[in-house]
Amino acid sequence: MIDFKSKLGRKALRHLKQEYFVWLTTVDAKNTPQPRPVWFTLEGDSIVIYSQPGAYKLKHIVNNPYVSLHFNTPDAKGEDDVIVFHGKAKIEARGEAANKNNIYMRKYRTGIKGLDSTPQQFAEEYSTLVRIKLLSLRGW
């Protein structure tokens, strides 16, 4: 369990609450890390993302559910607010649709509109819910 009351934990929690995207890194069949930015929400001790059902990240998760997540740093040298989570991802076959997830819609309704999409269309295209249980945190 991550201690969000520690100095690093409070910093990480602030990022989880304020950042628009997080970098999700999965590992492909050749054991090569594959980072990609994803929209996310924090729900309890887990990160929730939505994916297109044919995305490579889902194949990677099936083969190896252990992932990492990190944020961009706010300074030019990349030395401040380094936050890296490790977690275990699970694809939820019967997960809540994105357009029914109030937390997700509050955060990304404008972004979805910017894609020239409606919440319903987005939910149909990004129909696979992935829940990542946060296991550890490191950074400074």
C-alpha positions as CSV (number, residue, x, y, z in Angstrom):
1,M,0.0,0.0,0.0
2,I,1.3,3.5,-0.9
3,D,1.6,6.0,2.0
4,F,0.0,9.1,0.6
5,K,0.7,10.9,3.9
6,S,4.5,10.9,3.4
7,K,6.2,13.9,1.8
8,L,6.6,11.9,-1.5
9,G,3.1,10.4,-1.2
10,R,1.5,13.9,-0.8
11,K,3.4,15.1,-3.9
12,A,2.4,12.0,-5.9
13,L,-1.3,12.4,-4.8
14,R,-1.2,16.1,-5.9
15,H,0.0,14.9,-9.4
16,L,-2.7,12.2,-9.5
17,K,-5.4,14.8,-8.8
18,Q,-4.1,17.5,-11.1
19,E,-2.4,16.0,-14.1
20,Y,-4.3,15.5,-17.3
21,F,-2.4,12.4,-18.5
22,V,0.0,9.9,-17.2
23,W,2.7,7.9,-19.1
24,L,1.8,4.2,-18.9
25,T,4.6,1.8,-19.7
26,T,3.9,-1.8,-20.6
27,V,6.3,-4.5,-21.9
28,D,5.9,-6.0,-25.3
29,A,6.6,-9.7,-26.4
30,K,10.3,-8.8,-26.9
31,N,10.5,-7.4,-23.4
32,T,10.8,-3.9,-24.7
33,P,9.2,-1.1,-22.6
34,Q,6.4,0.6,-24.5
35,P,5.5,4.0,-22.9
36,R,2.4,5.9,-24.0
37,P,0.4,8.8,-22.6
38,V,-3.1,7.9,-21.4
39,W,-6.0,9.7,-19.8
40,F,-6.7,8.4,-16.3
41,T,-8.6,8.8,-13.1
42,L,-7.7,7.8,-9.6
43,E,-10.3,5.6,-7.9
44,G,-9.3,4.5,-4.5
45,D,-5.9,2.8,-4.7
46,S,-6.2,2.3,-8.5
47,I,-5.8,4.1,-11.7
48,V,-8.5,3.7,-14.3
49,I,-8.0,4.1,-18.0
50,Y,-10.1,3.3,-21.1
51,S,-8.6,1.7,-24.2
52,Q,-9.6,0.8,-27.7
53,P,-10.2,-3.0,-27.6
54,G,-7.5,-3.8,-30.2
55,A,-4.7,-1.6,-28.6
56,Y,-1.3,-3.2,-28.2
57,K,-1.2,-2.2,-24.5
58,L,-4.0,-4.7,-23.8
59,K,-2.0,-7.5,-25.4
60,H,1.0,-6.5,-23.4
61,I,-1.1,-6.5,-20.2
62,V,-2.4,-9.9,-20.9
63,N,1.1,-11.2,-21.3
64,N,2.6,-9.3,-18.3
65,P,0.2,-7.3,-16.1
66,Y,3.0,-5.4,-14.3
67,V,3.2,-1.8,-15.5
68,S,4.8,1.5,-14.5
69,L,3.3,5.0,-14.6
70,H,5.0,8.3,-14.5
71,F,4.4,12.0,-15.1
72,N,6.3,14.7,-17.0
73,T,8.4,16.8,-14.7
74,P,7.6,20.5,-14.5
75,D,11.2,21.8,-14.9
76,A,13.4,21.9,-18.0
77,K,16.1,19.6,-16.6
78,G,13.6,17.0,-15.4
79,E,14.9,17.0,-11.9
80,D,11.8,18.1,-9.9
81,D,8.7,16.1,-9.0
82,V,9.9,12.7,-10.3
83,I,7.0,10.4,-9.6
84,V,7.1,6.7,-10.7
85,F,4.4,4.2,-9.7
86,H,4.5,0.4,-10.3
87,G,1.3,-1.4,-10.5
88,K,-0.6,-4.5,-11.6
89,A,-3.1,-4.0,-14.5
90,K,-6.3,-5.9,-14.9
91,I,-8.6,-5.7,-17.9
92,E,-12.2,-5.6,-16.7
93,A,-14.5,-7.4,-19.1
94,R,-17.6,-5.9,-17.5
95,G,-16.2,-2.5,-16.5
96,E,-18.2,0.6,-16.3
97,A,-18.4,2.5,-19.6
98,A,-16.4,5.7,-19.9
99,N,-19.6,7.8,-20.5
100,K,-21.1,6.4,-17.3
101,N,-18.1,7.1,-15.1
102,N,-18.8,10.5,-13.6
103,I,-15.3,11.1,-12.4
104,Y,-13.9,10.4,-15.8
105,M,-16.5,12.5,-17.6
106,R,-15.9,15.5,-15.3
107,K,-12.2,15.3,-16.2
108,Y,-12.3,14.6,-19.9
109,R,-15.6,15.8,-21.3
110,T,-13.9,18.8,-22.9
111,G,-11.1,16.6,-24.3
112,I,-13.6,14.3,-25.8
113,K,-15.4,17.2,-27.4
114,G,-12.0,18.3,-28.7
115,L,-11.7,14.9,-30.5
116,D,-15.0,15.8,-32.3
117,S,-16.6,13.0,-30.4
118,T,-19.5,12.7,-28.0
119,P,-19.2,10.8,-24.6
120,Q,-21.3,8.0,-26.1
121,Q,-19.0,7.7,-29.2
122,F,-15.9,7.8,-27.1
123,A,-17.3,5.1,-24.8
124,E,-18.0,2.9,-27.8
125,E,-14.5,3.4,-29.3
126,Y,-12.7,3.2,-25.9
127,S,-14.8,0.4,-24.6
128,T,-12.2,-1.5,-22.6
129,L,-11.6,-0.5,-18.9
130,V,-8.2,-1.2,-17.4
131,R,-7.7,-0.9,-13.7
132,I,-4.2,-0.6,-12.4
133,K,-3.7,-1.3,-8.7
134,L,-0.9,0.9,-7.4
135,L,1.7,-1.2,-5.7
136,S,4.7,1.0,-5.1
137,L,5.9,4.6,-5.5
138,R,9.4,6.0,-5.9
139,G,10.7,9.4,-6.8
140,W,11.8,12.7,-5.3
